Amino acid sequence: MAQHNEMARFISFEGGEGGGKSTQIARLADWLRARAETVVVTREPGGSPGAEEIRALFVTGAADRWDGATEALLVSAARRDHVRKTILPALESGAWVLCDRFADSTLAYQGYGRGLPLPLLQNLQDIATDGLLPSLTLWLDLPLEEGLRRATQRKGGEARFEGLDFAFHRRVAEGFAALAEAEPERFQRIDAEGSPEAVSARIAAAVCARFPDLA
Ligand code: TMP
């Protein structure tokens, strides 16, 4: 894969369950399109036909269907296909890519949540992404109880992760906080409480700060 541009127009959305990522991604896409930008909205696991097949295995069934290592391998295989087939072609065509979760989710869920060693997961990400990173990662941070309540109401068959205990989700939340602290330049914490409009305004401000040409 090609060398990746530092300021690729690649934004990922991260956070625990029920943080409002999909609503906010759709709103940011509209905001960018209103500025005559081309936008590709995508998600992980998934985002290419092959990766969506892996997603179907990953997010359905019993909570203990896969152990942490199997999960890490599944999401990383899906990510490689997604990067090659969807993300890189979109970036190369000049489009913005707004991605619902990316490699940070593997560090938070399989690393902090499941307890796999972070260096091992980092190596796996190097294989999956060839070093491609979002230029901006928006961490939608919502109190855990509120997020899980929203997620349980919303999800149909894709609820494998909600079946995991509260302590697991607590570790995931702590993982996102640690990742954000380690990379303050790329990672922006967004307070996800309040109306969708209020959250969108916070997101637009963070995007303009990172990509000043848009302001
Ligand atoms: P979603 O509910 O945001 O669509 O994400 C699907 C689930 O997959 C969610 O519970 C988080 C989990 N997940 C991981 O455990 N590791 C990963 O690398 C990714 C991308 C998602």
py3Dmol code that shows the C-alpha trace and the ligand (Angstrom):
import py3Dmol

protein = """\
ATOM      1  CA  MET A   1       0.000   0.000   0.000  1.00  0.00           C
ATOM      2  CA  ALA A   2       1.082   3.558  -0.632  1.00  0.00           C
ATOM      3  CA  GLN A   3       2.740   5.839   1.915  1.00  0.00           C
ATOM      4  CA  HIS A   4       0.057   7.635   3.894  1.00  0.00           C
ATOM      5  CA  ASN A   5      -0.330  11.369   4.026  1.00  0.00           C
ATOM      6  CA  GLU A   6      -0.159  12.808   7.565  1.00  0.00           C
ATOM      7  CA  MET A   7      -3.256  14.934   7.062  1.00  0.00           C
ATOM      8  CA  ALA A   8      -5.391  12.434   5.197  1.00  0.00           C
ATOM      9  CA  ARG A   9      -9.041  13.464   5.310  1.00  0.00           C
ATOM     10  CA  PHE A  10      -9.738  10.493   7.485  1.00  0.00           C
ATOM     11  CA  ILE A  11     -11.780  10.903  10.690  1.00  0.00           C
ATOM     12  CA  SER A  12     -12.683   8.049  13.000  1.00  0.00           C
ATOM     13  CA  PHE A  13     -15.392   8.039  15.678  1.00  0.00           C
ATOM     14  CA  GLU A  14     -14.773   6.023  18.800  1.00  0.00           C
ATOM     15  CA  GLY A  15     -16.326   5.318  22.155  1.00  0.00           C
ATOM     16  CA  GLY A  16     -18.324   2.796  24.123  1.00  0.00           C
ATOM     17  CA  GLU A  17     -21.767   1.462  23.303  1.00  0.00           C
ATOM     18  CA  GLY A  18     -24.649   3.846  22.627  1.00  0.00           C
ATOM     19  CA  GLY A  19     -22.597   7.043  22.396  1.00  0.00           C
ATOM     20  CA  GLY A  20     -24.470   8.345  19.337  1.00  0.00           C
ATOM     21  CA  LYS A  21     -21.692   7.740  16.814  1.00  0.00           C
ATOM     22  CA  SER A  22     -23.900   6.896  13.840  1.00  0.00           C
ATOM     23  CA  THR A  23     -26.151   9.933  14.351  1.00  0.00           C
ATOM     24  CA  GLN A  24     -23.151  12.208  14.640  1.00  0.00           C
ATOM     25  CA  ILE A  25     -21.365  10.717  11.642  1.00  0.00           C
ATOM     26  CA  ALA A  26     -24.462  11.327   9.498  1.00  0.00           C
ATOM     27  CA  ARG A  27     -24.649  14.916  10.766  1.00  0.00           C
ATOM     28  CA  LEU A  28     -20.958  15.591  10.079  1.00  0.00           C
ATOM     29  CA  ALA A  29     -21.334  14.074   6.602  1.00  0.00           C
ATOM     30  CA  ASP A  30     -24.220  16.482   5.880  1.00  0.00           C
ATOM     31  CA  TRP A  31     -22.183  19.386   7.246  1.00  0.00           C
ATOM     32  CA  LEU A  32     -19.245  18.544   4.960  1.00  0.00           C
ATOM     33  CA  ARG A  33     -21.472  17.938   1.941  1.00  0.00           C
ATOM     34  CA  ALA A  34     -23.050  21.353   2.482  1.00  0.00           C
ATOM     35  CA  ARG A  35     -19.499  22.663   1.958  1.00  0.00           C
ATOM     36  CA  ALA A  36     -19.327  20.800  -1.381  1.00  0.00           C
ATOM     37  CA  GLU A  37     -17.059  18.098   0.000  1.00  0.00           C
ATOM     38  CA  THR A  38     -17.268  14.463  -1.098  1.00  0.00           C
ATOM     39  CA  VAL A  39     -17.770  12.135   1.844  1.00  0.00           C
ATOM     40  CA  VAL A  40     -17.633   8.377   2.297  1.00  0.00           C
ATOM     41  CA  VAL A  41     -19.291   7.102   5.476  1.00  0.00           C
ATOM     42  CA  THR A  42     -18.173   3.683   6.587  1.00  0.00           C
ATOM     43  CA  ARG A  43     -17.887   1.492   9.681  1.00  0.00           C
ATOM     44  CA  GLU A  44     -15.946  -1.225  11.457  1.00  0.00           C
ATOM     45  CA  PRO A  45     -16.036  -4.070  11.692  1.00  0.00           C
ATOM     46  CA  GLY A  46     -17.335  -3.938   8.134  1.00  0.00           C
ATOM     47  CA  GLY A  47     -17.252  -1.326   5.414  1.00  0.00           C
ATOM     48  CA  SER A  48     -16.392  -3.642   2.502  1.00  0.00           C
ATOM     49  CA  PRO A  49     -18.315  -6.735   1.371  1.00  0.00           C
ATOM     50  CA  GLY A  50     -15.769  -9.154   2.857  1.00  0.00           C
ATOM     51  CA  ALA A  51     -15.452  -7.240   6.099  1.00  0.00           C
ATOM     52  CA  GLU A  52     -19.244  -7.092   6.474  1.00  0.00           C
ATOM     53  CA  GLU A  53     -19.290 -10.901   6.309  1.00  0.00           C
ATOM     54  CA  ILE A  54     -16.766 -10.995   9.133  1.00  0.00           C
ATOM     55  CA  ARG A  55     -18.884  -8.456  11.073  1.00  0.00           C
ATOM     56  CA  ALA A  56     -21.862 -10.786  10.915  1.00  0.00           C
ATOM     57  CA  LEU A  57     -19.784 -13.460  12.669  1.00  0.00           C
ATOM     58  CA  PHE A  58     -18.300 -11.001  15.113  1.00  0.00           C
ATOM     59  CA  VAL A  59     -21.299  -9.153  16.522  1.00  0.00           C
ATOM     60  CA  THR A  60     -23.876 -11.932  16.752  1.00  0.00           C
ATOM     61  CA  GLY A  61     -24.280 -14.909  19.049  1.00  0.00           C
ATOM     62  CA  ALA A  62     -23.330 -15.546  22.653  1.00  0.00           C
ATOM     63  CA  ALA A  63     -20.959 -13.186  24.477  1.00  0.00           C
ATOM     64  CA  ASP A  64     -18.419 -16.019  24.916  1.00  0.00           C
ATOM     65  CA  ARG A  65     -18.644 -17.190  21.315  1.00  0.00           C
ATOM     66  CA  TRP A  66     -15.116 -15.864  20.580  1.00  0.00           C
ATOM     67  CA  ASP A  67     -12.270 -15.281  22.983  1.00  0.00           C
ATOM     68  CA  GLY A  68     -10.261 -12.052  22.929  1.00  0.00           C
ATOM     69  CA  ALA A  69      -7.521 -13.333  20.610  1.00  0.00           C
ATOM     70  CA  THR A  70     -10.021 -14.674  18.079  1.00  0.00           C
ATOM     71  CA  GLU A  71     -11.846 -11.345  18.194  1.00  0.00           C
ATOM     72  CA  ALA A  72      -8.609  -9.453  17.573  1.00  0.00           C
ATOM     73  CA  LEU A  73      -7.817 -11.633  14.567  1.00  0.00           C
ATOM     74  CA  LEU A  74     -11.340 -11.310  13.144  1.00  0.00           C
ATOM     75  CA  VAL A  75     -11.535  -7.510  13.431  1.00  0.00           C
ATOM     76  CA  SER A  76      -8.001  -7.097  12.115  1.00  0.00           C
ATOM     77  CA  ALA A  77      -8.681  -9.289   9.083  1.00  0.00           C
ATOM     78  CA  ALA A  78     -11.843  -7.281   8.448  1.00  0.00           C
ATOM     79  CA  ARG A  79      -9.869  -4.025   8.855  1.00  0.00           C
ATOM     80  CA  ARG A  80      -7.264  -4.998   6.291  1.00  0.00           C
ATOM     81  CA  ASP A  81      -9.938  -5.721   3.705  1.00  0.00           C
ATOM     82  CA  HIS A  82     -11.762  -2.491   4.582  1.00  0.00           C
ATOM     83  CA  VAL A  83      -8.605  -0.356   4.301  1.00  0.00           C
ATOM     84  CA  ARG A  84      -7.635  -1.860   0.950  1.00  0.00           C
ATOM     85  CA  LYS A  85     -11.051  -1.976  -0.673  1.00  0.00           C
ATOM     86  CA  THR A  86     -12.833   1.078   0.720  1.00  0.00           C
ATOM     87  CA  ILE A  87     -10.753   3.543   2.745  1.00  0.00           C
ATOM     88  CA  LEU A  88      -7.626   3.952   0.632  1.00  0.00           C
ATOM     89  CA  PRO A  89      -9.497   4.201  -2.690  1.00  0.00           C
ATOM     90  CA  ALA A  90     -11.792   6.845  -1.179  1.00  0.00           C
ATOM     91  CA  LEU A  91      -8.893   8.889   0.241  1.00  0.00           C
ATOM     92  CA  GLU A  92      -7.015   8.616  -3.034  1.00  0.00           C
ATOM     93  CA  SER A  93     -10.065   9.960  -4.898  1.00  0.00           C
ATOM     94  CA  GLY A  94     -10.041  13.037  -2.626  1.00  0.00           C
ATOM     95  CA  ALA A  95     -13.075  12.095  -0.537  1.00  0.00           C
ATOM     96  CA  TRP A  96     -13.383  12.486   3.212  1.00  0.00           C
ATOM     97  CA  VAL A  97     -13.684   9.198   5.039  1.00  0.00           C
ATOM     98  CA  LEU A  98     -15.798   9.170   8.205  1.00  0.00           C
ATOM     99  CA  CYS A  99     -15.386   5.833   9.908  1.00  0.00           C
ATOM    100  CA  ASP A 100     -17.489   4.465  12.764  1.00  0.00           C
ATOM    101  CA  ARG A 101     -14.682   2.846  14.836  1.00  0.00           C
ATOM    102  CA  PHE A 102     -11.165   1.935  13.687  1.00  0.00           C
ATOM    103  CA  ALA A 103      -7.996   0.440  15.197  1.00  0.00           C
ATOM    104  CA  ASP A 104      -8.460   2.211  18.560  1.00  0.00           C
ATOM    105  CA  SER A 105     -11.534   0.048  19.167  1.00  0.00           C
ATOM    106  CA  THR A 106      -9.338  -3.053  19.019  1.00  0.00           C
ATOM    107  CA  LEU A 107      -6.974  -1.566  21.616  1.00  0.00           C
ATOM    108  CA  ALA A 108      -9.901  -0.537  23.853  1.00  0.00           C
ATOM    109  CA  TYR A 109     -12.084  -3.670  23.530  1.00  0.00           C
ATOM    110  CA  GLN A 110      -9.602  -6.489  22.973  1.00  0.00           C
ATOM    111  CA  GLY A 111      -6.711  -4.810  24.835  1.00  0.00           C
ATOM    112  CA  TYR A 112      -8.191  -3.011  27.835  1.00  0.00           C
ATOM    113  CA  GLY A 113     -11.492  -4.952  27.795  1.00  0.00           C
ATOM    114  CA  ARG A 114     -10.316  -8.516  27.119  1.00  0.00           C
ATOM    115  CA  GLY A 115      -6.827  -8.090  28.547  1.00  0.00           C
ATOM    116  CA  LEU A 116      -4.693  -8.862  25.476  1.00  0.00           C
ATOM    117  CA  PRO A 117      -1.232  -7.226  25.505  1.00  0.00           C
ATOM    118  CA  LEU A 118      -1.278  -3.841  23.767  1.00  0.00           C
ATOM    119  CA  PRO A 119       2.072  -4.312  21.921  1.00  0.00           C
ATOM    120  CA  LEU A 120       0.736  -7.492  20.345  1.00  0.00           C
ATOM    121  CA  LEU A 121      -2.399  -5.678  19.206  1.00  0.00           C
ATOM    122  CA  GLN A 122      -0.307  -2.788  17.868  1.00  0.00           C
ATOM    123  CA  ASN A 123       1.681  -5.221  15.740  1.00  0.00           C
ATOM    124  CA  LEU A 124      -1.521  -6.699  14.434  1.00  0.00           C
ATOM    125  CA  GLN A 125      -2.719  -3.203  13.507  1.00  0.00           C
ATOM    126  CA  ASP A 126       0.474  -2.578  11.551  1.00  0.00           C
ATOM    127  CA  ILE A 127      -0.378  -5.637   9.462  1.00  0.00           C
ATOM    128  CA  ALA A 128      -4.027  -4.646   9.126  1.00  0.00           C
ATOM    129  CA  THR A 129      -3.521  -0.988   8.204  1.00  0.00           C
ATOM    130  CA  ASP A 130       0.064  -0.676   6.906  1.00  0.00           C
ATOM    131  CA  GLY A 131       0.341   2.247   9.298  1.00  0.00           C
ATOM    132  CA  LEU A 132      -2.715   4.194   8.119  1.00  0.00           C
ATOM    133  CA  LEU A 133      -4.118   6.260  10.992  1.00  0.00           C
ATOM    134  CA  PRO A 134      -6.998   8.727  11.119  1.00  0.00           C
ATOM    135  CA  SER A 135      -5.887  12.365  11.151  1.00  0.00           C
ATOM    136  CA  LEU A 136      -8.534  12.994  13.783  1.00  0.00           C
ATOM    137  CA  THR A 137     -10.242  10.605  16.180  1.00  0.00           C
ATOM    138  CA  LEU A 138     -13.385  11.865  17.890  1.00  0.00           C
ATOM    139  CA  TRP A 139     -14.041  10.006  21.129  1.00  0.00           C
ATOM    140  CA  LEU A 140     -17.722  10.378  21.981  1.00  0.00           C
ATOM    141  CA  ASP A 141     -17.672  10.134  25.734  1.00  0.00           C
ATOM    142  CA  LEU A 142     -20.905   9.381  27.563  1.00  0.00           C
ATOM    143  CA  PRO A 143     -21.449   8.056  31.108  1.00  0.00           C
ATOM    144  CA  LEU A 144     -21.352   4.278  30.919  1.00  0.00           C
ATOM    145  CA  GLU A 145     -24.838   3.616  32.329  1.00  0.00           C
ATOM    146  CA  GLU A 146     -26.433   6.021  29.860  1.00  0.00           C
ATOM    147  CA  GLY A 147     -24.587   4.511  26.862  1.00  0.00           C
ATOM    148  CA  LEU A 148     -25.483   0.928  27.774  1.00  0.00           C
ATOM    149  CA  ARG A 149     -29.112   1.890  28.349  1.00  0.00           C
ATOM    150  CA  ARG A 150     -29.324   3.510  24.904  1.00  0.00           C
ATOM    151  CA  ALA A 151     -27.508   0.604  23.224  1.00  0.00           C
ATOM    152  CA  THR A 152     -29.751  -2.075  24.717  1.00  0.00           C
ATOM    153  CA  GLN A 153     -32.856  -0.242  23.498  1.00  0.00           C
ATOM    154  CA  ARG A 154     -31.488   0.094  19.968  1.00  0.00           C
ATOM    155  CA  LYS A 155     -29.771  -3.158  19.061  1.00  0.00           C
ATOM    156  CA  GLY A 156     -31.513  -6.160  17.601  1.00  0.00           C
ATOM    157  CA  GLY A 157     -29.337  -9.151  16.759  1.00  0.00           C
ATOM    158  CA  GLU A 158     -26.012  -7.286  17.038  1.00  0.00           C
ATOM    159  CA  ALA A 159     -25.922  -7.343  20.788  1.00  0.00           C
ATOM    160  CA  ARG A 160     -23.067  -9.743  21.585  1.00  0.00           C
ATOM    161  CA  PHE A 161     -21.035  -7.072  23.355  1.00  0.00           C
ATOM    162  CA  GLU A 162     -23.900  -5.772  25.448  1.00  0.00           C
ATOM    163  CA  GLY A 163     -24.007  -9.288  26.921  1.00  0.00           C
ATOM    164  CA  LEU A 164     -20.635  -8.670  28.568  1.00  0.00           C
ATOM    165  CA  ASP A 165     -20.561  -7.463  32.145  1.00  0.00           C
ATOM    166  CA  PHE A 166     -20.366  -3.911  33.382  1.00  0.00           C
ATOM    167  CA  ALA A 167     -16.736  -4.336  34.493  1.00  0.00           C
ATOM    168  CA  PHE A 168     -15.790  -5.146  30.884  1.00  0.00           C
ATOM    169  CA  HIS A 169     -17.422  -1.932  29.611  1.00  0.00           C
ATOM    170  CA  ARG A 170     -15.770   0.009  32.441  1.00  0.00           C
ATOM    171  CA  ARG A 171     -12.340  -1.252  31.311  1.00  0.00           C
ATOM    172  CA  VAL A 172     -13.161  -0.303  27.697  1.00  0.00           C
ATOM    173  CA  ALA A 173     -14.085   3.230  28.812  1.00  0.00           C
ATOM    174  CA  GLU A 174     -10.838   3.500  30.784  1.00  0.00           C
ATOM    175  CA  GLY A 175      -9.025   2.275  27.678  1.00  0.00           C
ATOM    176  CA  PHE A 176     -10.421   5.080  25.523  1.00  0.00           C
ATOM    177  CA  ALA A 177      -9.430   7.602  28.199  1.00  0.00           C
ATOM    178  CA  ALA A 178      -5.870   6.232  28.265  1.00  0.00           C
ATOM    179  CA  LEU A 179      -5.611   6.208  24.462  1.00  0.00           C
ATOM    180  CA  ALA A 180      -6.841   9.811  24.312  1.00  0.00           C
ATOM    181  CA  GLU A 181      -4.310  10.876  26.906  1.00  0.00           C
ATOM    182  CA  ALA A 182      -1.468   9.153  25.044  1.00  0.00           C
ATOM    183  CA  GLU A 183      -2.244  10.884  21.727  1.00  0.00           C
ATOM    184  CA  PRO A 184      -3.761  14.284  22.508  1.00  0.00           C
ATOM    185  CA  GLU A 185      -3.027  15.611  19.020  1.00  0.00           C
ATOM    186  CA  ARG A 186      -5.061  12.992  17.165  1.00  0.00           C
ATOM    187  CA  PHE A 187      -7.627  12.097  19.840  1.00  0.00           C
ATOM    188  CA  GLN A 188     -10.289  14.640  20.784  1.00  0.00           C
ATOM    189  CA  ARG A 189     -12.699  13.896  23.594  1.00  0.00           C
ATOM    190  CA  ILE A 190     -16.214  15.037  22.740  1.00  0.00           C
ATOM    191  CA  ASP A 191     -18.773  15.355  25.513  1.00  0.00           C
ATOM    192  CA  ALA A 192     -21.615  13.234  24.084  1.00  0.00           C
ATOM    193  CA  GLU A 193     -24.248  14.386  26.566  1.00  0.00           C
ATOM    194  CA  GLY A 194     -26.925  16.825  25.475  1.00  0.00           C
ATOM    195  CA  SER A 195     -28.940  17.261  22.285  1.00  0.00           C
ATOM    196  CA  PRO A 196     -27.651  15.934  18.945  1.00  0.00           C
ATOM    197  CA  GLU A 197     -27.320  19.566  17.810  1.00  0.00           C
ATOM    198  CA  ALA A 198     -25.143  20.469  20.788  1.00  0.00           C
ATOM    199  CA  VAL A 199     -22.889  17.441  20.231  1.00  0.00           C
ATOM    200  CA  SER A 200     -22.625  18.247  16.497  1.00  0.00           C
ATOM    201  CA  ALA A 201     -21.500  21.775  17.289  1.00  0.00           C
ATOM    202  CA  ARG A 202     -18.696  20.390  19.486  1.00  0.00           C
ATOM    203  CA  ILE A 203     -17.692  18.037  16.689  1.00  0.00           C
ATOM    204  CA  ALA A 204     -17.694  20.772  14.040  1.00  0.00           C
ATOM    205  CA  ALA A 205     -15.433  22.876  16.263  1.00  0.00           C
ATOM    206  CA  ALA A 206     -12.985  19.980  16.696  1.00  0.00           C
ATOM    207  CA  VAL A 207     -12.976  19.278  12.943  1.00  0.00           C
ATOM    208  CA  CYS A 208     -12.355  22.948  12.094  1.00  0.00           C
ATOM    209  CA  ALA A 209      -9.514  23.073  14.611  1.00  0.00           C
ATOM    210  CA  ARG A 210      -7.845  20.073  12.997  1.00  0.00           C
ATOM    211  CA  PHE A 211      -8.590  21.087   9.397  1.00  0.00           C
ATOM    212  CA  PRO A 212      -8.414  24.908   9.492  1.00  0.00           C
ATOM    213  CA  ASP A 213      -9.162  25.204   5.744  1.00  0.00           C
ATOM    214  CA  LEU A 214     -12.769  24.186   6.526  1.00  0.00           C
ATOM    215  CA  ALA A 215     -13.464  26.908   9.082  1.00  0.00           C
TER     216      ALA A 215
END
"""
ligand_1 = """\
21
TMP
P -20.822 -0.919 16.869
O -21.863 -1.356 17.849
O -20.231 0.419 17.200
O -21.242 -1.055 15.442
O -19.583 -1.928 17.049
C -19.765 -3.291 17.054
C -19.145 -3.933 18.267
O -17.840 -4.413 17.942
C -18.984 -3.017 19.455
O -19.503 -3.685 20.590
C -17.498 -2.854 19.615
C -16.924 -4.092 18.965
N -15.580 -3.927 18.367
C -14.483 -4.546 18.964
O -14.627 -5.222 19.974
N -13.257 -4.406 18.394
C -13.041 -3.667 17.255
O -11.908 -3.555 16.777
C -14.200 -3.034 16.641
C -14.018 -2.232 15.388
C -15.430 -3.201 17.234
"""
view = py3Dmol.view(width=600, height=400)
view.addModel(protein, "pdb")
view.setStyle({"model": 0}, {"cartoon": {"style": "trace"}})
view.addModel(ligand_1, "xyz")
view.setStyle({"model": 1}, {"stick": {}})
view.zoomTo()
view.show()
